[in-house]
Amino acid sequence: MKPILVTYATMAGSTAEVAQAVAEEIEKSGLPVEVRPVDQVNDLEAYAAVVVGGPMIMGWHRAAMGFLKRNRQAWQHVPLAVFVLAISLTETGEREVDGLPIVVDETLPKAPATPGRLSFRERYAQLSRYVGPILAAARPARPVSVGVFGGRLALGGLPWWAMLFVGVIIQAPAGDRRNWAAIRAWAAGLPGKMEEEFTDFADVMQ
């Protein structure tokens, strides 16, 4: 039985913790799972499906985005799911991007200060701005599911340029916004989504 790969890029370690929680939920379905950083994954042939995660700081983590692009051809026959960790998300009513429904932690979005007139920070933190480039990186395939959840911001664990962007431009306060119940609920549903979107997924898992 081929395992499902849960792979991630991280800046300060919190995404690795989320990846482990995702793996634990998938394992409850009786499926084997491996958890690895993206820079330790060279070949996808050994996996039945892949879940990729990363934080959103000045765009989705560069290593996670590069992983999607390098494996574009694989996503046409290997089920792909993606999770995004963000500190802020502007509530604009969006719950799909390019026709793909997005699972959003409902504790994360915040209403704009002036509805209909978004600030730079609020425009940057729109769902389509986060997810659109990720979908473009995976084309021509599409993920079976994308989840957007709150992340953890520890300014001391970030490179100076990330601290400058988050603290001065985005003005996001430090703290842990991870909603473990929402993350685990999304992860628990992934095997079913993969089987639904890829008819031969169950055969591969035999």
C-alpha positions as a printed Julia matrix, in Angstrom:
206×3 Matrix{Float64}:
   0.0    0.0     0.0
   1.45   3.34   -1.03
   1.51   5.98    1.72
   0.11   9.5     1.54
   2.79  12.18    1.78
   2.22  15.21    3.99
   4.97  17.66    3.13
   5.52  21.22    4.26
   7.66  24.34    4.2
   8.09  26.32    7.41
   9.85  29.38    8.76
   9.66  28.92   12.52
   8.36  25.38   12.96
   4.63  25.91   13.43
   3.73  24.57    9.98
   5.53  21.33   10.8
   3.23  20.93   13.8
   0.18  21.43   11.59
   1.52  18.91    9.08
   1.83  16.37   11.89
  -1.78  16.98   12.96
  -2.95  16.55    9.35
  -1.06  13.27    9.13
  -2.59  12.01   12.37
  -6.12  12.61   11.08
  -5.44  10.86    7.78
  -3.97   7.91    9.64
  -7.26   7.5    11.5
  -8.72   6.37    8.15
  -6.32   3.42    8.27
  -4.04   4.86    5.6
  -0.23   4.98    5.9
   1.25   8.49    5.99
   4.75   9.97    5.76
   5.58  13.5     6.93
   8.57  15.28    5.37
   9.79  18.82    4.64
   9.52  19.7     0.95
  13.29  19.92    0.59
  13.55  16.23    1.53
  11.14  15.01   -1.17
  12.69  14.05   -4.51
  10.34  11.46   -5.98
   6.54  11.23   -5.83
   6.25   7.81   -7.43
   6.23   6.15   -4.02
   3.12   8.05   -2.85
  -0.59   7.58   -3.48
  -1.4   11.24   -2.77
   0.27  14.41   -1.52
  -0.73  17.13    0.94
   1.42  20.29    0.8
   1.39  23.06    3.4
   3.12  26.34    4.03
   2.75  29.75    5.68
   1.66  32.94    3.97
   4.31  35.65    4.41
   4.95  37.89    1.38
   3.14  35.21   -0.6
   3.01  31.49    0.07
   6.31  30.04    1.25
   8.72  30.01   -1.7
   9.81  26.4    -1.11
   6.2   25.15   -1.07
   5.4   27.08   -4.25
   8.51  25.71   -5.95
   7.51  22.18   -4.98
   4.13  22.6    -6.67
   5.7   23.97   -9.84
   8.37  21.27  -10.08
   5.75  18.55   -9.88
   3.1   20.0   -12.19
   2.97  16.89  -14.33
   2.55  14.61  -11.3
  -0.57  16.45  -10.11
  -2.46  15.19  -13.15
  -2.4   11.64  -11.77
  -1.51  12.08   -8.07
  -4.22  13.6    -5.82
  -3.05  16.89   -4.33
  -4.36  18.84   -1.35
  -2.99  22.14   -0.03
  -3.15  23.96    3.28
  -2.24  27.58    3.89
  -1.48  29.18    7.25
  -2.13  32.91    7.52
  -2.15  35.49   10.28
  -4.83  37.65    8.68
  -7.61  37.23    6.13
  -9.96  39.95    4.96
 -13.63  39.0     4.95
 -14.92  39.78    1.45
 -17.43  36.96    1.15
 -15.09  34.88   -1.0
 -15.23  31.14   -0.4
 -14.03  29.95   -3.79
 -11.17  30.89   -6.1
 -11.26  30.19   -9.84
 -14.34  28.05   -9.28
 -12.7   25.88   -6.59
 -14.41  25.88   -3.17
 -11.94  26.79   -0.42
 -12.22  25.55    3.16
 -11.7   28.58    5.4
 -11.3   28.58    9.17
 -14.25  30.82   10.0
 -12.46  32.27   13.03
  -9.79  33.79   10.76
 -11.51  36.35    8.44
 -11.95  39.89    9.74
 -14.29  42.49    8.29
 -12.61  45.48    6.6
 -12.54  48.73    8.52
 -14.41  50.46    5.69
 -16.55  48.04    3.64
 -16.07  48.59   -0.1
 -12.82  50.5     0.44
 -10.01  48.17    1.38
  -6.66  49.35    2.7
  -3.42  47.99    1.24
  -3.17  45.49    4.1
  -6.77  44.37    3.61
  -6.36  44.0    -0.16
  -3.23  41.93    0.34
  -5.02  39.57    2.73
  -7.88  38.61    0.4
  -8.56  34.92   -0.19
  -7.99  35.16   -3.95
  -4.64  36.89   -3.41
  -3.54  34.01   -1.2
  -4.9   31.06   -3.16
  -4.8   32.27   -6.78
  -1.0   31.93   -7.2
  -1.1   28.48   -5.58
  -3.69  27.24   -8.08
  -1.63  28.73  -10.92
   1.47  26.88   -9.7
  -0.36  23.52   -9.83
  -1.93  23.98  -13.27
  -3.08  22.28  -15.43
  -4.21  20.13  -12.47
  -6.27  21.39   -9.53
  -6.05  20.4    -5.86
  -8.86  18.2    -4.58
  -9.06  20.54   -1.58
  -7.48  23.75   -0.29
  -7.71  24.74    3.37
  -6.86  28.2     4.75
  -6.29  28.37    8.49
  -4.87  30.68   11.11
  -1.16  30.32   11.78
   1.25  31.14   14.57
   3.34  34.3    14.42
   6.46  34.4    16.59
   8.39  37.43   15.36
  11.64  36.3    16.95
  11.7   33.18   14.8
  11.44  34.98   11.45
  14.13  36.43    9.16
  14.52  40.2     9.47
  12.78  40.9     6.16
   9.75  38.82    7.19
   9.57  40.59   10.56
   9.69  43.95    8.76
   6.92  42.99    6.34
   4.64  41.46    8.96
   5.26  44.06   11.66
   5.36  47.26    9.6
   3.44  46.6     6.38
   0.85  44.03    7.45
   0.88  45.13   11.12
  -0.07  41.66   12.33
   0.31  41.05   16.08
   2.26  38.06   17.3
   0.27  35.11   18.59
  -1.07  31.64   17.86
  -4.22  31.6    15.73
  -4.19  27.92   14.84
  -7.66  26.41   15.15
  -6.81  22.77   15.68
 -10.41  21.6    15.45
 -10.82  23.21   12.01
  -7.46  21.88   10.79
  -8.2   18.34   11.93
 -11.73  18.37   10.52
 -10.38  19.38    7.1
  -7.65  16.73    7.23
 -10.11  14.0     8.24
 -12.09  14.63    5.07
  -9.15  14.42    2.68
  -9.19  10.67    1.97
 -12.83  10.92    0.89
 -12.11  13.94   -1.33
  -9.17  12.16   -2.94
 -11.28   9.08   -3.7
 -14.09  11.26   -5.03
 -11.84  13.21   -7.41
  -9.57  10.31   -8.48
 -11.56   7.19   -9.26
  -8.49   4.95   -9.11
  -7.33   6.28   -5.71
  -8.9    3.35   -3.85
  -7.13   0.89   -6.16
  -3.78   2.56   -5.55
  -4.31   2.31   -1.81
  -4.91  -1.46   -1.94
